[in-house]
Amino acid sequence: MRRRLLLIAAAIVPLSAAALAPMAANALNRAESASTSCGTLPVSAPAGTQVASVTAVARPGGSVTIPDQTPLPTPAEPITGVPAWCDVTVTLTHPGANDHVTVKVLLPTDPKNWTGRLQATGGSAYQAGNLDGPELVTAVKNGYVGTATDAGVSDNPLDTSWALKADGTANTALVTNFASRSLHDMTVVAKSVTTSFYGKPADYSYWNGCSTGGRQGYLEAQRYPDDYDGVLANAPAVNWDRFAIATLWPQVVYNEEKVALTGCELTAFNNAAVQACDTDDGVKDTIIGDPQTCRWDPRKLVGATVECDGQTLTITKAKADVMRKIWAGPVTPNGTKLWYGPNKGADLSFYLAKAGQPFFVADLWAKYFVTRNLALDTTELTYPSFAKLFASSRRQFNQVIGTDDADLRAFRDSGGKLLTWQGQYDELVPTQGTVDYRERVERLLGGKAKVDRFYRLFLLPGVAHCGGGTGQQPGDALGALVKWVEKGKAPTSVY
């Protein structure tokens, strides 16, 4: 996929040969004074890497239009009021890995437009970071140094071809980059560039991401506890080795039970559940406040009719049983629970409207990573073969990308703060997986009150994956995190 470019005037100002030579030699250069002219910027190479190239581009700011980023959403309007900035691109390699990792660092040119903060932004699905999207420009507008990395993989979140070498074997180096290594490398580079540019380090560093970006934020807190003062990690795709297979479960049920649900039938089940459980929280607002307390049984809808595309469909017991199994989540053939299903109320019609359309993150994970078999048809999985696939994913990748280490003591002791919100109607990442992680942290670190001192999780009724849905949407969660880190004011909500 062609690299997307910001549609604004730019003047490329390469670094001097004298500066590039020691970088290529992996020298740990430090700036002695600020260089806000967007010229020579020495960069510290992270351990185990070499700096292959550095370029600096002077951006005039103003109104910035982000070109179409299909399949990613694109802002409808230009980003206005952006101060001039220096756009630094650093290319890293890991000796022996044959990789080329890009790190972007955007710095407000005028120090008066810099708040002294650095903000790293995360990725989506199989994209490690959006280098040319709205996130970094928005960070600059808000007074941050913004940074992101592509981890040396594709910038297309639906492209996983990088996971395999030409001979079909796993590209371990790039998988490691995507899972963890490049996040810390990016942080080291961004902090080095910031110090070089302004003549002093950032006062505070923050992570900001959702979904894959949420998982990356948790990874930073778990493995690199000194990288960030504050981590905003929403709808985090943690427990990746389990979640990414568990979301194939509906197709497994369709295949085994020989019954698939239409989008209209999924909506009918959801609407009935919402109607039955709406007031469980004492408020009538057409939203299930806590789906875990909703005991409505889909078999109560047996015999009801649904109008769908000019046809009248009758809810059968078989269809009700399929819905019940999807909501309950995956189990082994003998009934042992493997992972969580989606919550009642979550709109599943986007990827469960019919058999043969598995969730793309799960389908790609099974083919390119777990089995390395591109001919695998995940719609033909049986209960036994699904259980084997689930176990294989855990065995191969829990330590690589599971991101489920509950030991956050080092992050806590470093003074870090971790803030997360997730929608109760999250249709892609099961909300209870995040709850499970938080509960494990509480058991390890002394209970809710102690964990709340540095890690808070907010579950938002009616909110879908990373936003949207029928519930009240989150407000300035990053601002709340900044107040927590810098003022000691812990958030009591994210609205």
N, C-alpha and C positions, 0 to 999 in steps of 0.2 A: 504494500500500500504506500503510495507516494507520501512523503513527509509533508504535512500541512504547514503553510507559512502564514504569518500574520500579515494582513493587508495594510501595511503602513510603510512609509518611506524609511529606508535604513542605509547607513553607510558602514560598510565592513571595515573594521580596523584590526588587522591581525597583530599578534604580538611580535615583538622584535626577535630576530634570530638569536640574539644573546640571551633572551629570556627563555626561548623554547628549548635551547640546547640542554640546560640543566634539568628542565622538566622531563625531557625524553630520557634522561639518564636517571630518572626517579629521584632527583634531589628534593629535599624537603626545604623548599624556599619559603622565607617569611618576608612580608613587606615591612619596611621601616617607617613608611608614612603613607597617607592616603593617596590614591591615584584615581580620583573621580572623573578623569578625562576619558575613561573607557579605553585606556591604552594598555600598557604592559601590566599584567596581573600575575605575579608568581603564584603557583598552586602547589600545595602539599599533596603529594601522592599518597593515598591510603596504603597501609601495609599490604603487601602482596600484589600491588598493582604497579603499572607504569603509566605515566601521562603521555599519551600519543600525540595529542594536539590540543591547542587552546585557541579560540577565536573570540573576539569581542565585537559586538555590534551596537552602535549608538542608536537608540530608538527615541524619537521625538515626543512620544506620548500623545496626549490629546484624546481623540475618539478612536477606539480600536475595534475593528470588525474581525470577528473570528469566522473563517470560512467554514463551509459545511464539513461536519466531522462524522458523517454517517459511518457506522451505526450509532455513534455517540450523539446525545442531544446537543444542540447548539443554541446559544442565547439568541432570542428573537431580535434583540436590539444591540447596537454597538455598546461597548463598555466606554463610558465617557469619563472625563475628568482624570485621566491617567497621567501622572507626572512622567517626565522624560526618564528613561532608564537605560542602564547598560545591560545588554543581553550577552551573557558569557556562556559559551559552549565548551565543555571539557570532554575529551574522549579518553577513556581509560582502557587498558587491556590487563588481563591477568596472564602472566607468562605461562605458556603451555596450554592455555584454554582456547586460543584462536578466537577470541571474542573482541567486540568493539562496543563498549558501553558508553552511552552518551549521558552526560549530566548537564542540565540547564540550570543556570543561576541568573535571576533577574534582580538587579539592584537599582533602586531609585538614584538617579544621578546626583541630585542635590541632597546632601546630608540632612538638610532641613525637612525633606520629605520622608526621611527614614525614622521610624519609631524606635530603632534599636533592636527590633525583633526579626527573627528568621522564621519562615514558615515553609515546611516541606509538605508537598501534596502527593497523595497516593493515586493508585490506578483503579482500573475497572476490569472485571473478568480476567482475561489473560494479557492485559496491558499493565505494565508496571507503573507507568506514570504518563500523564498527558502533557507532553512537552510543548505543544503548540495550541493548547486549549485555553479556555477562559480562566482556569484556576490560577495560573501564575500571574497573568495580567491583573486579575482581581486582587491578588496578594499585594502587588506593587501599588495598586490604587489605594489600598488600605494601609500603606506605610510599612509593609514587610519587605524583606528580601525573600523572594520566592524561589523554590528549587524543586526539581523533579528529575527522575531518571527513567530511561527506557530499559535498563538492566541488560541491554544488548539483545533484546527480543523485539518482536514486531510491535508497531504502534497500533495495530488493529486488534481490538480485544477479542475478536473471534478467530484469530489466526494462532494456531498452536504448532504449525509446521516446524518451528524452531526447536521443538522438544526432541526431535529425532535427527540423527545424522543421516547422511546419504545412504548408509548401509542398513538403516532401520533400527540401529541401536540407540539407546538413550543418550541425549546430549547432556551429560551430567553437569558440565560447566554452566550451561545456560539455565538449566533447571535450578541449580544452586543460586545463580544470580537472581533469578525471578523470585525464588522463595525467600532469600534472606540477604545474601552477601552484598548485593548492589545497594541495598537501603543504607547500610552503614557507610559504604564507600561514598555514596552521594552526600551523606551528612558531613563526612570529613572534608570533602571537596567544597561544599557550600560554605562551611565555616571558614575554611582557608581563604576562599575567594572574598568572603565578606571582610575578613581582617585585612587582606591585601588592598581592597578597594577603599575602605573607610579609615584604615590605620588603627582600627581597634576591633575586637570581636563583638559579636552580637551580645546584647544583654540577656536576651531570653530566646530560646528556640522551641518551636511548636511543630507538632505533627498534625495534619488535617486530612482525613480520608474516610471513605465509606465503602462498604462491601469489600472488594479486594484491598482498597485503601484502608479499611478498618482492620483487616487482618494484618496488614503491614504495620499499622500502628501498634497492635498488640505484640507483634514480633519485636519491634524496637524496644518496648517496655520489658519484654522477657529476656532478650539476648544482649541488648545494648542499653542498659538502664541509665547511662550517663549522657546519651545522645540528646535527649529532649527534656525540657523542663515540664512541658505539658503535652499530652497526647489526646487528641480528639479523634476517636475511632468508632464510627457509627456503623450499625448493621454489620458487624465484623464477620467476615467469612472464616472465622477460626474453626478448629476441628476440621480443617479442609479435607484431610484424608478420609473422613467419614461423611461430612456434609456433601461432598462432590459426588459420592456414589449414592448416598441416601436419597437424593432428589431424582434418581432414576426409578424409584419405587413405584410411582403411579403407573409407569409403562409396564413394569413387571406384573402388577396386579391386573392390568388390562389383558396382558398376554395369557396369564394363568387362568383367569376367570372367564376369558373369551367375551368380555363385556367392556365397552368403552363408553365414556360419558361425553355428551355434546357440551358445548359451551353453555347452551341454554339450561341444560340439566345441572351443570355445576353451579350456575347462578341461582337456580331454584333451590338447591340444597343450602347454599350460602344464605339466601334471603330467609329461608325458613329457620335456620339456626339463629340468625340475627333477631328475627321476630320473637323467637322463643326465649332468648337470653338477654335481650336488650336491657331489661330493667333489673337484672341480677345485681347491678351496682347501685340500684336505687334511683337511676336517672334514665328517663326515656329520651334517647337521642339517636336511635337507629344504629347504635354502635355497641358491640360487645366489649364491655370494659375490661374484663379479664377472661380471655378465651379458655383458660385452664379450669375455670369454674363452670363452664357451659357444658351441661350433661345431655344436651339434646341428642337424640338418637336418630340418624337419618332414615331408619326403617319406619319412622312415623310418617314419612312422606309417601310410602308405598300406596299405589292406586291413584295418586294425584296426576293430573295431566299438565303438560307444559306445551305452550305454543312456540314453535321454533321453525323459522324460515318457511312458513306456510304449512307446516305439518304439526299434527297433534301427537305428542309423545307421552306415553304413560310410564310413570316411575314404577319399576319392578323391584321385587325384593333383591334380585341379583345386582341391580344398579345401586340400590341402597347399601348393600354389603360392600361393594367396591368403594363407595364414598367413605364408609366407615373405616375401611382398611387404609385408605389414603390418609385420612386425618390421624389415624392411630400411629402411622409411621412404620418403617420397615422392621421386620422380624425374621428370625431364622425359620427354616421349615418346621422346627419343633416349637415355635412360638416365643423364643427368647428375643427380647427387644434389642434392636441394633442401634437405632437412632430415632430422632424425633420427626414427626410429620409436620405439615403446615398447620397453623391455627385455624379454627373455625372463623370465618369472616374474611380471610385472605382471598383475594380474587385470583383463582388459579386458571381461569379460562385462557389466559394468554399463551400458556404452553401445555395445557392439558385438554385442549378442546377436542382432540381426537387421538386415537392410537397412532403411533408412527411419528410423533413430534415430541421427542424427549427434550428436556431442558438442555440447552446447548452446552452450558458449562460442564454438566455431568457427562454428557455424551462425549465431548472432546477429551475430558479427563480419562474416561475409561479407555478410549481408543489410543490416544497419543502418549499417555503416561503409564497407566496401570498395565495394560496388555500389550501395548505397542503393536496393535493389530488394527489397521485402518479399515479392515473389512468387517470388523465386529458390528453386529446389528444389535444395539441395546434394546430394541423393542421386542426382541425374541428371548430375552432373559427369563429363566424360570426361577422359582423360589430357591432351589438349590444352587443354581449357577450364580444368582445374584448374591447369595450369602458368601460364596467363594470369592467373587469379585470384590465384595466389601472387605473381606479379610485380607485379600491380597493388597488392596490399597492401604490399609492400616499398616501391614507388615512392611511394605516398601517405603511409605512416605510419611508415617507419623513423625519421625524425627527430622524429616526434611522440611515439611511444610504444614505439619499438623497445627502448629502455633497454639498449643493447648497447655503449655507449662504454667501451672498455677502458682509457682513460686515467684512472687513479685517482691520479695524482700529487698533485693538490691535496688529496684526501682523506687520502692518506698523509702529506703534509707538514703537514696540520693536526693530526696525531696521532690521527686516527680509526682505529677498528678495525671490521672487517667480518667477521662470523661467519655461516656458512651450513651447514645440513645439508639433505640431500635423500635420499629413499628410492630405493634401486635398483629397487624395485618400483613406482615412481610411475606410476600409470596415466593421469594427465592431462597433466602437463608432462614431456616427454621429458628424462630425466636428463642425457643427453649434450649437450643444449643448454647446460646450466649448466657442464658440464665444458669445452665449447668456449669459453665466455666466460672461464673461469678460465685456460685455456691461452693465450688471446690476451693477457690481462693479464700473464702470465708472460713472453711474448715481448716485450712492450713495456717491461716494467719490470725486466728483468734476471734472470729465472729464478725457480724455485720458492722457494729459500731467502730471497731478498729479499722476495718477495711474502708469504711466510708471516709476515713480521714484522708485517703489518697486516691480512692477509686470509687466512682459512682456510676451506676447504671440506671437509666430511666427507660421504662417501657411505655410507649405512646399508643393509647387506644385508637384504633381505626386508621393508623398510619401504615402505608405500604413500604416497600423496600427503598431505603434512602430518601423517602419523602413521597408525597402524594397520598391518595386514599381519601376516605371520608372524615377522618379525624382531624383535630386541631394540629396544625403543622408546627414543628419546632421553630424557635426564634434564633437569636444569635448565640448559638452554643459555643462558638469559638471565643466570642467576647466573654461569655461566662467562665470559660476555662482560663482566659487571661486574668480575670479578676481573682480567680482562685489561686493561681500561681503567684501573681504579683501583689495582691492585696490580702490574701488569706481568707477571702470570702467564698466559702464553699457553696456551690449551686444547690438550690432546693428543687429546681425544675429546669427545663430547657425551653420553656415557652416564653 
